[in-house]
Amino acid sequence: MAPFEKKRPVSIKDVARAVGVSHPTVSRALRGSPLVPVQTAQQIQRTAEAMGYKPSAVARSLVTRKSSTIGVVVASIADPFYGEIASGIEEIASANGYSVILTNSPIDPAREIAVVRSLEEHRVDGILVTASRVGESYLSVSSEMQIPIVLINNQHDGEFVYSVCIDNVAGALEATKHLIELGHVNIAYLGDRLGFQTDKERCAGYRKALEDAGVKFRKEWVVNGDGLPEGSADAVAALLSSKKTPTALFCYNDMSALGAIEAARAKGLRVPEDLSLVGFDDLFFSRYMQPALTTVRQPRREMGRKAMSILLSLLTGADPEKQVSIRGELVVRSSTKPPAGTALPWNS
């Protein structure tokens, strides 16, 4: 055999020739069929093992209609947010004998559906979709494909049958409440102009915190970036150019907070001395920012594990919980402090 030449795998026909039976008989014997005499079946199994025969996963899936493979669709493989979710999914999948096919879908509903449908060609047993832009449309897609689908952080209005999400309202309320407790009353919200459901919920939590504390809501202090540093920096630059500027800013996500810091520094403002910042997600870089970012931690690995557990339940015919909401955790770091001139009780 030439160097690097791949050796042909042993086939059922090879085993059949070695034993002197037909290849359907070998197939039946390896599946444990009672139609094959015990002595013949044992001889076939011993021969197959000695020859190093390994059953084809594709062939096996055609017979059993089960591939032991899960499809995972993420909005962007470059976004660090999805890495931990995928790790949580893979952890539970692997422990239960499933492999994972990871696919990427940009922010385009039609493309997302196309990617999901392409997974059907891989004969996946179930599909997990993160940050879906399609949402309820999967009710008909799942029924048509006869494949269970679970959404993670659905970005579409309305509820899908099976989904796992962060409690955005509670997380945003806690983040804004933290700023209010520090003494801030001039608090802005940096959202996302793409109209995501998560943005609507986080803005609702921000507004509820203001209302609960009797702090005036200013419509002009709700500005929208694009969820990324560059677009967010432009939005915050415009906000900080107005006559009356906020002393604190709650950001839709940590990527937005990066842009907000850049915009503040370009205006000669210091964080947190002149502008306190809170993010959302607690991405890996948040603790290393200067200053380290106060943010709402999403339990991303837990969300992935939970979504995979729901999918496993569906695959075994169980009836799992349909909508699971997981609370985040406020992580206080050095990007927030009382506004200049404010003396809190424990400092006075």
Summary of the structure (lengths in Angstrom):
residues: 348
radius of gyration: 27.1
end to end distance: 83.9
largest distance: 93.6
contacts: 1149
relative contact order: 0.11
helix: 45%
strand: 16%
